[in-house]
């Protein structure tokens, strides 16, 4: 297989799902009612990344979501790759026929990212030394030398002891839209909303169908807020959710960022697609064991 002949992560769009039936999402809700309350073990058929590779990049709910959701041959966007822990875990999940596009503008962190890639022999990882934003231009970047100590574009009036460096900035929907992605992880020190605005064209196509977004106080420092980010996701057709790895269920709760730093966002028109993957229904026609994905709302 050529490296670019990878699995198309395109979700089924409205009207393409099973006719005259509940659809995957509805069937999962129906199955939920049959076995309430019992914690469920991951399905044996679901491929898992190596535990050691995945440990430490997020809470165990988020890490387990990625393990259950990704498939061999998938493509993943890693925005804010940092030291490479997520990239290596994602590469283990998608295998050599998959792809992980890792964006890290920080020279100091990129050295650690490169070392992690070399140590893991992860051939699927492609490193991009670029910023992600709303305009394709030369951007300004502070590599942890500003007052906040964060690695990000300098805020107005922020002085950098080590100076400001120039880094190429791209829009995701201009530079990356040609490939279908299964998952995007965003963790860029408060710039998450700006990055998503630069991916509007992709989000309209549910590309990718699932996002993992770091939502914390850094957003407020950059002039936005968790509420603004949530409103943007809703307007873009995405629902903010939490995945409970202990009970294997999706929780539709208000203000999920108050419970967990990483929030899952799922495209509404890809809801069945994501649910089916989590339940392993795309891997086996007749599962030998029940692995019910439970869905709750508040």
ABEGO torsion letter per residue (X at the ends): XBAABBBBABBBBBGABBBGBAEAAAAAAAAAAABBGBBBBBBAABBBBBAAAABGABBAAAAAAAAAABBBGBBBBBBGAEAGAAAAAAAAAAEAABBBBBBBABAAAAAAAAAAAAAAGBAABBBBBBBBBABBBBBBBBBGABAAGBBBBBBBGBBBAAEBBBBBBBBAAAAAAABBBABBBBBAGGAAAAAAAAAAAAAAAGOBABBBBBBBAAAAAAGBBAAAAAAAAAAAGBBBBBBBAAAGBBBBBBGAAAABABBBBBBAAAAAAAAAAAAGAAABABBABBBBBBBBBX
